[in-house]
Amino acid sequence: MSEGNEHPSPREVGSRDGPPIEEKPYKIIFEANKCFGAGKCAEVSDNWEMDVSTGLARVDSYFIGEDELESNVRAAEACPAKKGDGCIHVVDRRTDKEVAPDPHGDGTLSVDW
């Protein structure tokens, strides 16, 4: 856990074996346990699909480049889970700040631990 913080920083969440930051500067943090299968993410981004066996969303790649950023930001912002704050979080690995949905407006990770 981050010093002086009860929650881990985005850097501490997910695979530490991801591609180099220069190649894929963004990462997806997905709160799958909060997903209720609305499918909005899959409607706006090719990186998301609905898993027929579970009825929930599934991400194809947790690490994305600049060319994939816009559609994944749309997916995060379209997600209605958590009363509109979404369960898809796009984080800039270079700054450790949440790009989307960023409901607090300050880049802090809005994961509901």
OpenMM code with the backbone's topology and positions (N, CA, C; nanometers):
from openmm import Vec3, app, unit

residues = "MET SER GLU GLY ASN GLU HIS PRO SER PRO ARG GLU VAL GLY SER ARG ASP GLY PRO PRO ILE GLU GLU LYS PRO TYR LYS ILE ILE PHE GLU ALA ASN LYS CYS PHE GLY ALA GLY LYS CYS ALA GLU VAL SER ASP ASN TRP GLU MET ASP VAL SER THR GLY LEU ALA ARG VAL ASP SER TYR PHE ILE GLY GLU ASP GLU LEU GLU SER ASN VAL ARG ALA ALA GLU ALA CYS PRO ALA LYS LYS GLY ASP GLY CYS ILE HIS VAL VAL ASP ARG ARG THR ASP LYS GLU VAL ALA PRO ASP PRO HIS GLY ASP GLY THR LEU SER VAL ASP TRP".split()
positions = [
    Vec3(0.0834, -0.1177, 0.0000),
    Vec3(0.0000, 0.0000, 0.0000),
    Vec3(0.0881, 0.1244, 0.0000),
    Vec3(0.0351, 0.2279, -0.0577),
    Vec3(0.1071, 0.3534, -0.0615),
    Vec3(0.1204, 0.4094, 0.0787),
    Vec3(0.2342, 0.4676, 0.1054),
    Vec3(0.2590, 0.5235, 0.2372),
    Vec3(0.1599, 0.6357, 0.2663),
    Vec3(0.0976, 0.6301, 0.3835),
    Vec3(0.0035, 0.7330, 0.4249),
    Vec3(-0.1303, 0.7257, 0.3543),
    Vec3(-0.1565, 0.6187, 0.2829),
    Vec3(-0.2806, 0.6050, 0.2085),
    Vec3(-0.3361, 0.4658, 0.2343),
    Vec3(-0.4658, 0.4574, 0.2561),
    Vec3(-0.5256, 0.3271, 0.2837),
    Vec3(-0.5480, 0.2446, 0.1576),
    Vec3(-0.5326, 0.3046, 0.0412),
    Vec3(-0.5531, 0.2354, -0.0850),
    Vec3(-0.4229, 0.2295, -0.1629),
    Vec3(-0.4045, 0.1232, -0.2418),
    Vec3(-0.2829, 0.1167, -0.3250),
    Vec3(-0.2866, 0.2211, -0.4356),
    Vec3(-0.1717, 0.2610, -0.4809),
    Vec3(-0.1657, 0.3522, -0.5957),
    Vec3(-0.1941, 0.2703, -0.7207),
    Vec3(-0.2345, 0.3346, -0.8300),
    Vec3(-0.2596, 0.2610, -0.9543),
    Vec3(-0.1395, 0.1792, -0.9983),
    Vec3(-0.0206, 0.2266, -0.9715),
    Vec3(0.1027, 0.1563, -1.0094),
    Vec3(0.1112, 0.0186, -0.9443),
    Vec3(0.0519, 0.0049, -0.8264),
    Vec3(0.0593, -0.1205, -0.7506),
    Vec3(-0.0482, -0.2205, -0.7915),
    Vec3(-0.1412, -0.1797, -0.8767),
    Vec3(-0.2537, -0.2645, -0.9150),
    Vec3(-0.2267, -0.3278, -1.0507),
    Vec3(-0.2456, -0.4576, -1.0596),
    Vec3(-0.2322, -0.5270, -1.1873),
    Vec3(-0.0929, -0.5799, -1.2109),
    Vec3(-0.0715, -0.6244, -1.3307),
    Vec3(0.0528, -0.6895, -1.3681),
    Vec3(0.1722, -0.5956, -1.3633),
    Vec3(0.2775, -0.6447, -1.3054),
    Vec3(0.4035, -0.5705, -1.3062),
    Vec3(0.4875, -0.6131, -1.4265),
    Vec3(0.4364, -0.7085, -1.5026),
    Vec3(0.5066, -0.7600, -1.6195),
    Vec3(0.4490, -0.7049, -1.7491),
    Vec3(0.3905, -0.5865, -1.7424),
    Vec3(0.3321, -0.5265, -1.8609),
    Vec3(0.4384, -0.4804, -1.9581),
    Vec3(0.3953, -0.4416, -2.0767),
    Vec3(0.4897, -0.3931, -2.1769),
    Vec3(0.5542, -0.2626, -2.1298),
    Vec3(0.6626, -0.2221, -2.1936),
    Vec3(0.7258, -0.0956, -2.1549),
    Vec3(0.6266, 0.0205, -2.1646),
    Vec3(0.6391, 0.1137, -2.0738),
    Vec3(0.5493, 0.2296, -2.0701),
    Vec3(0.5532, 0.3058, -2.2018),
    Vec3(0.6690, 0.3129, -2.2645),
    Vec3(0.6808, 0.3848, -2.3915),
    Vec3(0.5912, 0.3239, -2.4989),
    Vec3(0.5730, 0.1924, -2.4955),
    Vec3(0.4892, 0.1235, -2.5945),
    Vec3(0.3410, 0.1341, -2.5616),
    Vec3(0.3067, 0.1113, -2.4374),
    Vec3(0.1675, 0.1110, -2.3915),
    Vec3(0.1589, 0.1968, -2.2646),
    Vec3(0.1450, 0.3288, -2.2805),
    Vec3(0.1507, 0.4177, -2.1645),
    Vec3(0.0260, 0.4186, -2.0752),
    Vec3(-0.0781, 0.3478, -2.1146),
    Vec3(-0.2007, 0.3471, -2.0345),
    Vec3(-0.2353, 0.2053, -1.9915),
    Vec3(-0.3024, 0.1957, -1.8776),
    Vec3(-0.3487, 0.0646, -1.8337),
    Vec3(-0.4928, 0.0745, -1.7876),
    Vec3(-0.5615, -0.0368, -1.8021),
    Vec3(-0.7014, -0.0490, -1.7614),
    Vec3(-0.7048, -0.1185, -1.6262),
    Vec3(-0.7779, -0.0597, -1.5341),
    Vec3(-0.8101, -0.1266, -1.4078),
    Vec3(-0.9607, -0.1499, -1.4131),
    Vec3(-0.9996, -0.2768, -1.4100),
    Vec3(-1.1396, -0.3150, -1.4276),
    Vec3(-1.1924, -0.3781, -1.3001),
    Vec3(-1.2943, -0.3166, -1.2433),
    Vec3(-1.3604, -0.3709, -1.1247),
    Vec3(-1.4690, -0.4684, -1.1723),
    Vec3(-1.4285, -0.5863, -1.2117),
    Vec3(-1.5211, -0.6840, -1.2676),
    Vec3(-1.6330, -0.7188, -1.1700),
    Vec3(-1.6033, -0.7140, -1.0415),
    Vec3(-1.7059, -0.7467, -0.9417),
    Vec3(-1.8163, -0.6416, -0.9339),
    Vec3(-1.7969, -0.5263, -0.9952),
    Vec3(-1.8986, -0.4207, -0.9960),
    Vec3(-1.9756, -0.4159, -1.1283),
    Vec3(-1.9288, -0.4896, -1.2279),
    Vec3(-1.9928, -0.4920, -1.3597),
    Vec3(-2.1271, -0.5644, -1.3510),
    Vec3(-2.2302, -0.5054, -1.4138),
    Vec3(-2.3597, -0.5732, -1.4170),
    Vec3(-2.4074, -0.6000, -1.5594),
    Vec3(-2.3172, -0.5876, -1.6569),
    Vec3(-2.3456, -0.6323, -1.7924),
    Vec3(-2.4304, -0.5407, -1.8779),
    Vec3(-2.4217, -0.4113, -1.8593),
    Vec3(-2.4992, -0.3188, -1.9423),
    Vec3(-2.4508, -0.3192, -2.0869),
    Vec3(-2.3230, -0.3476, -2.1075),
    Vec3(-2.2690, -0.3585, -2.2424),
    Vec3(-2.2320, -0.2278, -2.3091),
    Vec3(-2.2402, -0.1176, -2.2380),
    Vec3(-2.2076, 0.0132, -2.2965),
    Vec3(-2.0618, 0.0190, -2.3422),
    Vec3(-1.9715, -0.0437, -2.2665),
    Vec3(-1.8293, -0.0436, -2.3019),
    Vec3(-1.8068, -0.1104, -2.4371),
    Vec3(-1.8714, -0.2240, -2.4584),
    Vec3(-1.8550, -0.2990, -2.5830),
    Vec3(-1.9161, -0.2257, -2.7019),
    Vec3(-2.0133, -0.1395, -2.6753),
    Vec3(-2.0746, -0.0613, -2.7828),
    Vec3(-1.9804, 0.0458, -2.8368),
    Vec3(-1.8911, 0.0965, -2.7518),
    Vec3(-1.8081, 0.2109, -2.7920),
    Vec3(-1.6601, 0.1796, -2.8105),
    Vec3(-1.6154, 0.0580, -2.7725),
    Vec3(-1.4737, 0.0261, -2.7822),
    Vec3(-1.4515, -0.1176, -2.8277),
    Vec3(-1.3624, -0.1346, -2.9236),
    Vec3(-1.3272, -0.2685, -2.9711),
    Vec3(-1.2457, -0.3460, -2.8681),
    Vec3(-1.1943, -0.2792, -2.7653),
    Vec3(-1.1162, -0.3459, -2.6615),
    Vec3(-1.2055, -0.4175, -2.5598),
    Vec3(-1.3356, -0.3964, -2.5688),
    Vec3(-1.4317, -0.4543, -2.4747),
    Vec3(-1.5322, -0.5404, -2.5479),
    Vec3(-1.5721, -0.6489, -2.4830),
    Vec3(-1.6756, -0.7360, -2.5389),
    Vec3(-1.7588, -0.7919, -2.4242),
    Vec3(-1.8741, -0.8404, -2.4602),
    Vec3(-1.9597, -0.9030, -2.3612),
    Vec3(-1.9330, -1.0533, -2.3633),
    Vec3(-1.9072, -1.1094, -2.2474),
    Vec3(-1.8820, -1.2527, -2.2334),
    Vec3(-2.0177, -1.3220, -2.2239),
    Vec3(-2.0500, -1.4001, -2.3243),
    Vec3(-2.1805, -1.4654, -2.3320),
    Vec3(-2.2008, -1.5613, -2.2144),
    Vec3(-2.0946, -1.6254, -2.1691),
    Vec3(-2.1079, -1.7235, -2.0607),
    Vec3(-2.1377, -1.6591, -1.9253),
    Vec3(-2.0898, -1.5363, -1.9041),
    Vec3(-2.1122, -1.4708, -1.7747),
    Vec3(-2.2113, -1.3558, -1.7827),
    Vec3(-2.2305, -1.3014, -1.9030),
    Vec3(-2.3175, -1.1850, -1.9185),
    Vec3(-2.2505, -1.0560, -1.8735),
    Vec3(-2.1190, -1.0600, -1.8547),
    Vec3(-2.0448, -0.9433, -1.8074),
    Vec3(-1.9414, -0.9004, -1.9115),
    Vec3(-1.8900, -0.7808, -1.8926),
    Vec3(-1.7882, -0.7280, -1.9833),
    Vec3(-1.6557, -0.8008, -1.9646),
    Vec3(-1.5769, -0.7983, -2.0723),
    Vec3(-1.4422, -0.8553, -2.0671),
    Vec3(-1.3517, -0.7666, -2.1528),
    Vec3(-1.2367, -0.7343, -2.0982),
    Vec3(-1.1393, -0.6511, -2.1696),
    Vec3(-1.0428, -0.7413, -2.2467),
    Vec3(-1.0062, -0.6991, -2.3667),
    Vec3(-0.9112, -0.7766, -2.4466),
    Vec3(-0.7676, -0.7472, -2.4047),
    Vec3(-0.7365, -0.6203, -2.3769),
    Vec3(-0.6009, -0.5824, -2.3394),
    Vec3(-0.6036, -0.4825, -2.2246),
    Vec3(-0.5291, -0.5123, -2.1192),
    Vec3(-0.5218, -0.4230, -2.0042),
    Vec3(-0.4220, -0.3099, -2.0249),
    Vec3(-0.3324, -0.3244, -2.1207),
    Vec3(-0.2332, -0.2213, -2.1507),
    Vec3(-0.2602, -0.1685, -2.2904),
    Vec3(-0.2729, -0.0358, -2.3037),
    Vec3(-0.3114, 0.0234, -2.4308),
    Vec3(-0.2190, 0.1392, -2.4676),
    Vec3(-0.2146, 0.1661, -2.5976),
    Vec3(-0.1343, 0.2755, -2.6502),
    Vec3(-0.2190, 0.3983, -2.6783),
    Vec3(-0.1532, 0.5012, -2.7274),
    Vec3(-0.2213, 0.6271, -2.7608),
    Vec3(-0.3345, 0.6044, -2.8603),
    Vec3(-0.3135, 0.5139, -2.9567),
    Vec3(-0.4132, 0.4884, -3.0595),
    Vec3(-0.5392, 0.4214, -3.0054),
    Vec3(-0.5328, 0.3636, -2.8867),
    Vec3(-0.6477, 0.2961, -2.8258),
    Vec3(-0.7099, 0.3769, -2.7118),
    Vec3(-0.6466, 0.4883, -2.6780),
    Vec3(-0.6895, 0.5656, -2.5617),
    Vec3(-0.8320, 0.6177, -2.5752),
    Vec3(-0.8621, 0.6836, -2.6851),
    Vec3(-0.9924, 0.7484, -2.7005),
    Vec3(-1.1092, 0.6511, -2.6826),
    Vec3(-1.1028, 0.5346, -2.7459),
    Vec3(-1.2153, 0.4411, -2.7355),
    Vec3(-1.2273, 0.3833, -2.5944),
    Vec3(-1.1158, 0.3651, -2.5253),
    Vec3(-1.1217, 0.3139, -2.3883),
    Vec3(-1.1678, 0.4199, -2.2891),
    Vec3(-1.1369, 0.5453, -2.3162),
    Vec3(-1.1913, 0.6545, -2.2351),
    Vec3(-1.3428, 0.6589, -2.2532),
    Vec3(-1.3884, 0.6432, -2.3777),
    Vec3(-1.5341, 0.6394, -2.4023),
    Vec3(-1.5985, 0.5233, -2.3278),
    Vec3(-1.5316, 0.4069, -2.3262),
    Vec3(-1.5852, 0.2908, -2.2541),
    Vec3(-1.5951, 0.3199, -2.1052),
    Vec3(-1.4927, 0.3806, -2.0474),
    Vec3(-1.4938, 0.4137, -1.9040),
    Vec3(-1.6037, 0.5138, -1.8724),
    Vec3(-1.6198, 0.6131, -1.9584),
    Vec3(-1.7211, 0.7162, -1.9340),
    Vec3(-1.8624, 0.6668, -1.9606),
    Vec3(-1.8786, 0.5670, -2.0469),
    Vec3(-2.0113, 0.5136, -2.0793),
    Vec3(-2.0617, 0.4137, -1.9755),
    Vec3(-1.9709, 0.3565, -1.8971),
    Vec3(-2.0094, 0.2533, -1.8012),
    Vec3(-2.1018, 0.3103, -1.6934),
    Vec3(-2.2218, 0.2525, -1.6778),
    Vec3(-2.3160, 0.3043, -1.5788),
    Vec3(-2.3011, 0.2442, -1.4381),
    Vec3(-2.2100, 0.1502, -1.4223),
    Vec3(-2.1933, 0.0850, -1.2915),
    Vec3(-2.1481, 0.1865, -1.1862),
    Vec3(-2.1671, 0.1523, -1.0624),
    Vec3(-2.1300, 0.2370, -0.9487),
    Vec3(-2.1949, 0.3748, -0.9574),
    Vec3(-2.3218, 0.3765, -0.9935),
    Vec3(-2.4002, 0.4996, -1.0020),
    Vec3(-2.3364, 0.6030, -1.0934),
    Vec3(-2.2828, 0.5553, -1.2046),
    Vec3(-2.2278, 0.6455, -1.3042),
    Vec3(-2.0784, 0.6691, -1.2952),
    Vec3(-2.0131, 0.6243, -1.1881),
    Vec3(-1.8674, 0.6407, -1.1774),
    Vec3(-1.7937, 0.5315, -1.2535),
    Vec3(-1.8641, 0.4286, -1.2941),
    Vec3(-1.8064, 0.3228, -1.3756),
    Vec3(-1.7147, 0.2286, -1.3007),
    Vec3(-1.6923, 0.1149, -1.3630),
    Vec3(-1.6014, 0.0151, -1.3052),
    Vec3(-1.4817, -0.0080, -1.3960),
    Vec3(-1.4697, 0.0756, -1.5001),
    Vec3(-1.3550, 0.0738, -1.5903),
    Vec3(-1.2755, 0.2004, -1.5625),
    Vec3(-1.1468, 0.1835, -1.5373),
    Vec3(-1.0618, 0.2977, -1.5065),
    Vec3(-0.9417, 0.2964, -1.6000),
    Vec3(-0.9174, 0.4075, -1.6668),
    Vec3(-0.8022, 0.4222, -1.7552),
    Vec3(-0.6997, 0.5067, -1.6803),
    Vec3(-0.5800, 0.4506, -1.6636),
    Vec3(-0.4750, 0.5152, -1.5860),
    Vec3(-0.3539, 0.5418, -1.6755),
    Vec3(-0.2986, 0.6620, -1.6631),
    Vec3(-0.1750, 0.6969, -1.7324),
    Vec3(-0.0595, 0.6420, -1.6497),
    Vec3(0.0112, 0.5452, -1.7020),
    Vec3(0.1198, 0.4789, -1.6286),
    Vec3(0.2377, 0.5731, -1.6042),
    Vec3(0.2501, 0.6795, -1.6834),
    Vec3(0.3609, 0.7733, -1.6674),
    Vec3(0.3405, 0.8643, -1.5470),
    Vec3(0.2147, 0.8975, -1.5188),
    Vec3(0.1849, 0.9909, -1.4095),
    Vec3(0.1150, 0.9247, -1.2917),
    Vec3(0.0661, 0.8000, -1.3121),
    Vec3(-0.0094, 0.7282, -1.2097),
    Vec3(-0.1426, 0.7967, -1.1788),
    Vec3(-0.1985, 0.8668, -1.2770),
    Vec3(-0.3245, 0.9392, -1.2598),
    Vec3(-0.4345, 0.8749, -1.3433),
    Vec3(-0.5559, 0.8782, -1.2900),
    Vec3(-0.6712, 0.8283, -1.3635),
    Vec3(-0.7101, 0.9289, -1.4711),
    Vec3(-0.7196, 0.8809, -1.5949),
    Vec3(-0.7599, 0.9630, -1.7077),
    Vec3(-0.9122, 0.9626, -1.7197),
    Vec3(-0.9723, 0.8465, -1.6974),
    Vec3(-1.1176, 0.8324, -1.7086),
    Vec3(-1.1629, 0.7196, -1.6166),
    Vec3(-1.2766, 0.7306, -1.5539),
    Vec3(-1.3734, 0.8381, -1.5665),
    Vec3(-1.3364, 0.9628, -1.4850),
    Vec3(-1.2467, 0.9535, -1.3888),
    Vec3(-1.1993, 1.0652, -1.3065),
    Vec3(-1.3141, 1.1493, -1.2475),
    Vec3(-1.4047, 1.0864, -1.1736),
    Vec3(-1.5189, 1.1601, -1.1186),
    Vec3(-1.4791, 1.2680, -1.0172),
    Vec3(-1.3601, 1.2552, -0.9575),
    Vec3(-1.3155, 1.3555, -0.8605),
    Vec3(-1.2499, 1.4753, -0.9286),
    Vec3(-1.2130, 1.4592, -1.0562),
    Vec3(-1.1532, 1.5676, -1.1318),
    Vec3(-1.0087, 1.5978, -1.0965),
    Vec3(-0.9444, 1.5078, -1.0204),
    Vec3(-0.8061, 1.5349, -0.9787),
    Vec3(-0.7095, 1.4222, -1.0132),
    Vec3(-0.7566, 1.3229, -1.0886),
    Vec3(-0.6702, 1.2133, -1.1304),
    Vec3(-0.6520, 1.1031, -1.0278),
    Vec3(-0.7173, 1.1148, -0.9106),
    Vec3(-0.7047, 1.0068, -0.8121),
    Vec3(-0.7876, 0.8881, -0.8580),
    Vec3(-0.7376, 0.7706, -0.8303),
    Vec3(-0.8039, 0.6473, -0.8720),
    Vec3(-0.9367, 0.6326, -0.8010),
    Vec3(-1.0434, 0.6143, -0.8787),
    Vec3(-1.1782, 0.6089, -0.8213),
    Vec3(-1.2293, 0.4649, -0.8049),
    Vec3(-1.1376, 0.3737, -0.7841),
    Vec3(-1.1760, 0.2346, -0.7605),
    Vec3(-1.2438, 0.2230, -0.6248),
    Vec3(-1.3505, 0.1450, -0.6202),
    Vec3(-1.4253, 0.1211, -0.4962),
    Vec3(-1.3713, -0.0045, -0.4310),
    Vec3(-1.2677, 0.0102, -0.3519),
    Vec3(-1.2032, -0.1046, -0.2869),
    Vec3(-1.2964, -0.1635, -0.1861),
] * unit.nanometer
topology = app.Topology()
chain = topology.addChain("A")
for resn in residues:
    res = topology.addResidue(resn, chain)
    for name in ("N", "CA", "C"):
        topology.addAtom(name, app.Element.getBySymbol(name[0]), res)
